[in-house]
Amino acid sequence: MKKFFIIITTLVIATSCSKQQARKPISKTDGNFIKESIERNKKLIASEELLIDSIIKKDTLKEYIASNKGYWYKYITKIEEETASPVKGDIAYFNYEINDLNNQIIYSKEELKLQAYLVDKQNIMMGLRDGIKLMKKGETVTFLFPSHMGFGYHGDDNKIQSNVPLICTVELKDIKKDTTPN
């Protein structure tokens, strides 16, 4: 038994000390997955933009503005005076409602309650992060967000599924400077 143990130990030491070569990967990627993903996303964005464009064309009473970030918006209430918009570090207090493109309510204002958002320092929906900075205190704006500006591929783990474009109507109630120490 002792001899057997010595032989096994010697074999383990001998094989572990030998020069081992790294094995080659079993599979190689040729980049097709990335290319297919890009094409799939381009088609998704194009189809969502067509849906949003049809909503804009039907709404002949309001003028929509195309943002440089890939979403559209219209003013429900516009403040003409020169007043400040929220900037990084401000606290924006707002109410909002989220609808699908058929204008069916997903989350009501009552459900979402008044929001306090620390501008650019807190995580919220990408479209709102940008859109709120376009607003002035007292304005109400309706945003049309393609899914990548909403909750994207993941959804919100509750009522909003994967790749759902959204209509968000936001009322900016107040803007305060953040007074908490850094």
Backbone bond lengths (Angstrom), bond angles and torsions (degrees), N, CA, C in turn:
res aa  C-N    CA-C-N  psi(-1)  N-CA   C-N-CA  omega(-1)  CA-C   N-CA-C  phi
1 M - - - 1.453 - - 1.537 109.93 -
2 K 1.337 115.39 -43.45 1.444 121.02 -179.50 1.534 109.92 -63.52
3 K 1.331 116.55 -38.68 1.446 121.83 179.74 1.547 110.00 -65.91
4 F 1.332 116.19 -40.31 1.464 122.30 178.82 1.529 110.33 -61.85
5 F 1.320 117.74 -44.41 1.470 123.75 179.60 1.534 110.23 -62.10
6 I 1.322 117.59 -42.04 1.464 122.16 179.59 1.523 110.51 -65.19
7 I 1.313 117.39 -40.69 1.468 121.62 179.74 1.535 109.81 -65.00
8 I 1.310 117.39 -46.75 1.476 121.75 -179.96 1.524 110.02 -62.11
9 T 1.329 117.24 -45.26 1.459 121.26 -179.95 1.527 110.29 -61.69
10 T 1.323 117.31 -42.62 1.459 121.78 179.35 1.525 110.52 -63.34
11 L 1.321 117.17 -43.14 1.466 120.76 178.80 1.536 111.51 -63.44
12 V 1.327 117.45 -42.13 1.467 121.57 179.65 1.527 110.24 -63.28
13 I 1.315 117.12 -44.99 1.463 121.17 179.96 1.517 110.15 -65.82
14 A 1.306 117.82 -41.92 1.463 121.62 -177.63 1.529 110.91 -65.78
15 T 1.311 117.24 -42.23 1.467 118.65 -177.95 1.520 112.17 -76.22
16 S 1.317 117.44 -30.36 1.468 118.66 -179.44 1.521 111.72 -76.60
17 C 1.301 118.62 -21.48 1.464 121.48 -179.71 1.519 112.14 -90.34
18 S 1.323 117.69 -10.49 1.455 118.97 -178.40 1.529 109.81 -72.40
19 K 1.311 115.27 155.50 1.460 119.49 179.61 1.525 108.25 -73.22
20 Q 1.330 113.66 121.39 1.463 118.90 178.94 1.515 109.06 -107.14
21 Q 1.288 114.99 141.90 1.453 119.82 177.12 1.523 108.74 -98.16
22 A 1.308 114.44 142.92 1.459 118.77 176.30 1.514 108.76 -66.45
23 R 1.306 114.72 138.60 1.466 116.59 -179.20 1.516 109.76 -81.74
24 K 1.290 114.17 152.65 1.455 119.98 -179.56 1.531 108.88 -75.73
25 P 1.350 116.29 151.41 1.468 118.52 178.16 1.523 110.51 -61.81
26 I 1.308 114.56 145.21 1.454 119.84 -178.82 1.524 110.59 -72.21
27 S 1.320 116.35 -38.76 1.461 118.73 -179.54 1.523 109.59 -126.19
28 K 1.293 114.58 154.24 1.450 121.33 177.34 1.527 107.58 -117.54
29 T 1.325 115.50 148.09 1.456 118.27 174.17 1.513 107.82 -102.62
30 D 1.296 115.02 140.05 1.457 119.36 -178.51 1.528 111.29 -106.35
31 G 1.335 117.04 7.45 1.455 120.24 178.56 1.516 113.53 86.97
32 N 1.337 117.08 -0.67 1.465 119.79 -179.13 1.520 112.28 -62.61
33 F 1.319 117.69 -37.93 1.462 120.32 -179.07 1.524 110.43 -60.34
34 I 1.327 116.21 -44.98 1.466 120.79 179.68 1.524 109.86 -64.39
35 K 1.325 116.95 -45.45 1.464 120.70 -179.89 1.525 110.92 -61.48
36 E 1.328 116.77 -43.62 1.465 120.98 179.06 1.525 110.63 -64.94
37 S 1.313 116.92 -39.23 1.459 121.29 178.86 1.526 110.80 -63.82
38 I 1.314 116.60 -42.85 1.470 121.12 178.23 1.523 110.19 -61.66
39 E 1.315 117.03 -46.37 1.471 120.78 179.51 1.525 111.21 -63.06
40 R 1.319 117.64 -41.85 1.463 122.32 178.86 1.534 110.21 -61.49
41 N 1.333 116.79 -43.65 1.460 120.94 179.59 1.531 111.88 -67.51
42 K 1.330 117.58 -38.33 1.462 120.41 177.14 1.525 110.57 -61.27
43 K 1.336 116.41 -43.09 1.470 120.41 179.03 1.524 111.10 -66.26
44 L 1.324 116.69 -40.03 1.470 121.13 178.78 1.524 110.12 -62.27
45 I 1.320 117.04 -48.34 1.470 121.16 -179.19 1.530 110.01 -62.51
46 A 1.314 117.38 -42.85 1.471 120.76 -179.99 1.525 110.74 -62.11
47 S 1.322 117.72 -43.28 1.474 120.21 -179.42 1.528 110.72 -67.52
48 E 1.333 117.65 -38.67 1.462 120.51 177.81 1.522 110.69 -66.69
49 E 1.330 117.13 -39.48 1.461 120.34 179.01 1.526 111.27 -64.94
50 L 1.332 117.29 -34.41 1.471 120.15 175.90 1.523 110.85 -64.62
51 L 1.321 116.89 -42.56 1.469 120.75 177.82 1.528 110.98 -62.81
52 I 1.323 116.25 -44.86 1.467 121.03 179.30 1.529 110.14 -64.35
53 D 1.327 117.18 -41.22 1.459 121.32 178.92 1.528 111.01 -60.98
54 S 1.322 117.30 -38.15 1.473 119.73 179.28 1.531 110.76 -67.62
55 I 1.325 118.02 -35.17 1.469 121.55 176.18 1.530 109.69 -64.89
56 I 1.312 116.56 -44.47 1.464 121.39 -179.66 1.532 110.47 -62.39
57 K 1.329 117.32 -43.17 1.470 120.99 -179.18 1.523 111.85 -65.16
58 K 1.333 117.35 -33.40 1.471 121.17 179.93 1.523 111.83 -73.84
59 D 1.313 117.86 -27.61 1.457 122.23 -177.33 1.528 108.93 -90.20
60 T 1.326 115.86 81.59 1.460 120.63 -175.13 1.532 112.84 -80.25
61 L 1.338 117.95 -8.78 1.462 121.01 -177.63 1.523 113.20 -85.03
62 K 1.309 117.77 -19.06 1.465 121.15 -176.46 1.520 110.72 -122.56
63 E 1.324 114.80 151.42 1.458 121.00 175.11 1.528 108.11 -97.77
64 Y 1.315 116.60 128.76 1.458 121.81 178.21 1.523 109.05 -97.98
65 I 1.301 114.48 145.78 1.457 121.37 178.77 1.530 107.78 -114.45
66 A 1.316 116.06 131.78 1.467 120.48 176.66 1.519 107.84 -87.80
67 S 1.327 116.19 124.13 1.466 119.52 177.39 1.523 108.96 -80.10
68 N 1.305 115.86 163.31 1.466 119.38 176.36 1.529 111.23 -81.67
69 K 1.337 117.71 1.18 1.470 122.13 179.74 1.525 112.55 -101.33
70 G 1.340 117.87 -2.38 1.460 119.99 175.06 1.517 114.86 100.09
71 Y 1.311 118.74 24.43 1.463 121.88 173.59 1.524 108.37 -135.81
72 W 1.337 116.67 170.54 1.444 122.40 -177.66 1.532 108.26 -123.88
73 Y 1.340 115.89 156.47 1.457 119.21 178.99 1.517 110.96 -152.81
74 K 1.339 114.10 156.81 1.455 121.24 175.33 1.519 108.26 -136.63
75 Y 1.328 115.13 149.05 1.458 120.47 178.23 1.522 109.43 -87.74
76 I 1.321 115.86 129.83 1.448 122.06 170.32 1.533 107.42 -91.48
77 T 1.323 115.48 -45.51 1.464 123.12 173.16 1.519 107.20 -127.95
78 K 1.329 115.55 121.48 1.474 119.49 -178.33 1.529 109.24 -117.17
79 I 1.298 116.73 133.23 1.462 123.43 175.84 1.521 107.44 -94.89
80 E 1.319 116.25 119.37 1.463 120.75 -176.49 1.531 112.58 -84.13
81 E 1.325 117.18 -26.36 1.463 119.42 -178.77 1.528 110.46 -63.98
82 E 1.319 114.64 153.24 1.459 120.80 176.32 1.524 108.82 -76.73
83 T 1.303 116.27 98.77 1.464 121.18 176.31 1.519 108.11 -128.69
84 A 1.306 114.54 165.88 1.472 120.20 -174.46 1.527 112.01 -74.19
85 S 1.307 114.87 148.75 1.463 123.22 169.23 1.521 107.09 -104.03
86 P 1.323 117.30 158.25 1.467 118.56 178.83 1.527 111.75 -61.84
87 V 1.326 115.32 141.25 1.461 121.75 175.82 1.528 108.39 -125.67
88 K 1.308 115.38 168.24 1.454 121.47 -178.86 1.531 110.94 -49.98
89 G 1.320 115.59 128.04 1.454 121.48 178.88 1.522 114.13 97.12
90 D 1.357 117.53 -18.67 1.459 119.89 176.02 1.533 109.47 -71.93
91 I 1.322 115.28 162.46 1.461 120.22 171.47 1.519 106.52 -107.83
92 A 1.336 116.33 118.04 1.461 122.61 178.68 1.523 107.99 -99.54
93 Y 1.319 116.21 125.42 1.465 121.76 177.24 1.526 106.59 -103.63
94 F 1.328 115.98 123.10 1.461 118.88 -176.57 1.523 111.88 -148.27
95 N 1.329 113.97 153.82 1.468 122.61 168.95 1.513 106.71 -106.29
96 Y 1.318 116.29 149.55 1.454 118.25 174.54 1.510 111.17 -155.47
97 E 1.324 113.07 162.53 1.455 121.68 178.33 1.519 107.10 -132.05
98 I 1.323 116.11 143.31 1.464 120.32 179.40 1.524 108.57 -116.30
99 N 1.338 115.35 125.92 1.467 122.43 177.13 1.515 109.47 -122.02
100 D 1.341 116.06 161.05 1.463 119.44 171.13 1.530 107.78 -84.92
101 L 1.318 117.72 -179.09 1.463 120.31 -176.50 1.527 112.97 -71.69
102 N 1.335 117.37 -11.49 1.460 121.13 172.92 1.527 110.94 -89.05
103 N 1.310 115.78 7.74 1.460 124.82 -179.22 1.534 113.09 64.46
104 Q 1.318 116.05 26.31 1.460 121.17 174.04 1.524 108.17 -87.86
105 I 1.336 115.76 132.20 1.459 120.21 -176.71 1.524 110.51 -67.06
106 I 1.322 115.27 128.58 1.466 121.61 172.59 1.526 108.18 -97.83
107 Y 1.335 116.35 -50.81 1.460 122.68 174.84 1.527 107.98 -130.45
108 S 1.326 116.54 125.25 1.463 120.82 178.78 1.526 110.47 -84.47
109 K 1.347 115.62 164.62 1.476 120.89 176.16 1.523 110.39 -58.65
110 E 1.317 116.15 -39.68 1.462 120.50 -178.88 1.524 110.95 -64.88
111 E 1.300 115.41 -38.67 1.460 121.00 179.54 1.530 111.46 -67.80
112 L 1.328 116.04 -40.86 1.464 120.82 -175.76 1.524 113.00 -83.90
113 K 1.319 117.19 -22.79 1.475 123.06 178.10 1.526 111.17 60.77
114 L 1.322 115.75 174.52 1.456 121.47 178.77 1.533 109.32 -65.69
115 Q 1.318 115.95 131.39 1.463 122.43 -178.89 1.527 109.93 -103.83
116 A 1.299 116.61 140.87 1.461 122.64 171.42 1.528 106.17 -115.75
117 Y 1.310 116.41 112.31 1.465 122.66 -174.33 1.523 110.21 -115.50
118 L 1.306 116.49 121.08 1.461 122.88 175.09 1.533 106.87 -80.98
119 V 1.310 116.13 103.12 1.464 123.36 -167.99 1.529 111.41 -56.82
120 D 1.318 113.58 125.77 1.470 124.48 178.74 1.527 114.49 60.39
121 K 1.314 117.41 11.55 1.462 119.84 177.95 1.525 110.74 -125.46
122 Q 1.313 116.51 5.98 1.451 121.89 -178.08 1.520 107.80 -136.85
123 N 1.299 116.75 148.70 1.451 121.16 -175.85 1.528 110.89 -87.96
124 I 1.334 116.58 115.87 1.455 122.43 170.87 1.519 107.91 -136.08
125 M 1.324 116.39 176.48 1.457 122.20 -179.83 1.536 109.84 -50.88
126 M 1.314 117.44 134.26 1.457 122.66 -173.13 1.524 112.71 -54.43
127 G 1.315 118.20 -44.36 1.452 121.08 -179.80 1.521 112.42 -62.79
128 L 1.327 116.92 -42.31 1.467 120.36 178.30 1.520 111.54 -66.06
129 R 1.311 116.18 -36.71 1.472 121.34 179.38 1.531 110.09 -54.46
130 D 1.317 115.44 -41.39 1.463 120.07 -179.88 1.520 111.26 -84.80
131 G 1.320 117.33 -43.54 1.457 122.02 -174.38 1.517 114.01 -62.13
132 I 1.307 117.36 -38.64 1.465 121.13 -179.33 1.528 110.81 -60.93
133 K 1.317 116.97 -33.00 1.466 120.30 -179.29 1.534 112.82 -72.16
134 L 1.338 117.01 -10.74 1.463 121.32 176.59 1.526 111.63 -88.18
135 M 1.315 116.65 -13.46 1.465 121.86 -171.48 1.526 112.61 -93.54
136 K 1.343 114.36 160.47 1.458 122.79 172.67 1.525 107.55 -115.83
137 K 1.311 115.65 157.48 1.462 121.42 177.59 1.532 108.95 -55.15
138 G 1.341 116.02 129.67 1.462 121.93 179.19 1.514 114.16 94.88
139 E 1.310 118.48 -9.79 1.467 120.42 -179.77 1.522 111.18 -83.89
140 T 1.328 113.74 150.94 1.460 121.81 171.78 1.521 106.70 -123.30
141 V 1.319 116.01 127.47 1.459 121.94 -176.10 1.529 109.05 -131.45
142 T 1.332 115.63 139.19 1.460 120.96 173.08 1.524 108.21 -104.55
143 F 1.320 115.14 123.86 1.463 122.66 -179.73 1.521 109.85 -105.84
144 L 1.321 116.49 140.39 1.466 122.89 172.60 1.519 106.70 -110.83
145 F 1.327 115.38 108.02 1.460 120.37 -175.14 1.528 111.34 -106.96
146 P 1.339 118.35 124.67 1.469 119.30 167.07 1.535 107.69 -62.45
147 S 1.293 117.21 160.50 1.471 120.73 -173.43 1.528 113.12 -56.79
148 H 1.328 117.93 -34.61 1.474 119.22 -178.94 1.527 112.35 -68.96
149 M 1.334 117.87 -16.33 1.458 121.36 175.57 1.535 110.89 -97.04
150 G 1.331 115.34 -6.71 1.462 121.43 178.02 1.518 109.92 -99.83
151 F 1.331 114.60 -113.13 1.460 119.53 -178.77 1.523 112.38 -106.51
152 G 1.335 116.39 5.03 1.461 122.00 171.27 1.506 116.50 58.92
153 Y 1.300 113.82 -150.25 1.461 122.31 -175.94 1.519 111.63 -65.25
154 H 1.299 116.73 -30.82 1.469 121.36 -173.18 1.519 113.46 -81.36
155 G 1.329 118.08 -30.52 1.456 120.28 -172.30 1.521 109.44 76.98
156 D 1.324 116.59 -167.33 1.470 119.06 -177.83 1.528 112.75 -109.82
157 D 1.319 117.27 12.06 1.476 122.98 -179.79 1.528 112.06 64.57
158 N 1.326 117.68 17.54 1.452 119.89 178.91 1.530 108.82 -142.47
159 K 1.320 118.15 -97.41 1.463 121.79 -174.92 1.525 114.39 -93.44
160 I 1.313 117.11 -21.02 1.468 120.18 -176.54 1.517 108.95 -100.55
161 Q 1.319 114.48 118.41 1.462 120.92 -178.60 1.530 111.05 -80.53
162 S 1.300 114.58 -175.45 1.456 122.47 179.25 1.530 111.08 -66.28
163 N 1.340 116.17 137.85 1.466 123.64 173.24 1.529 113.70 54.64
164 V 1.324 117.26 52.10 1.461 121.74 178.27 1.533 109.68 -108.71
165 P 1.349 117.44 116.15 1.457 119.67 173.45 1.534 108.76 -69.52
166 L 1.326 116.85 150.15 1.462 120.26 -171.58 1.523 112.27 -131.93
167 I 1.336 113.83 154.15 1.457 122.35 169.20 1.518 105.97 -112.38
168 C 1.323 116.89 120.85 1.469 121.51 179.48 1.524 108.54 -120.89
169 T 1.309 115.53 123.95 1.457 120.39 174.19 1.516 107.62 -104.58
170 V 1.336 115.38 120.91 1.464 122.38 -172.24 1.525 109.45 -119.16
171 E 1.324 115.52 133.35 1.457 122.10 174.45 1.521 107.77 -115.96
172 L 1.340 116.59 112.43 1.465 121.37 -179.62 1.524 109.08 -82.21
173 K 1.319 116.22 108.46 1.467 122.38 -174.65 1.523 112.73 -81.65
174 D 1.331 116.34 -41.24 1.457 118.84 -174.88 1.529 110.11 -161.63
175 I 1.329 114.81 159.02 1.471 122.44 175.67 1.514 106.12 -132.16
176 K 1.324 117.14 125.92 1.469 122.14 177.98 1.513 108.50 -126.37
177 K 1.322 115.65 151.06 1.461 120.55 172.38 1.523 107.75 -77.45
178 D 1.326 116.84 140.32 1.465 121.18 176.69 1.526 108.93 -74.15
179 T 1.322 115.97 121.65 1.467 120.12 -177.32 1.521 112.60 -105.95
180 T 1.336 116.61 1.87 1.464 118.71 178.91 1.524 109.32 -74.48
181 P 1.348 117.56 141.40 1.479 119.63 179.38 1.515 110.86 -67.02
182 N 1.329 116.07 145.74 1.472 120.85 -179.52 1.465 112.90 -72.91
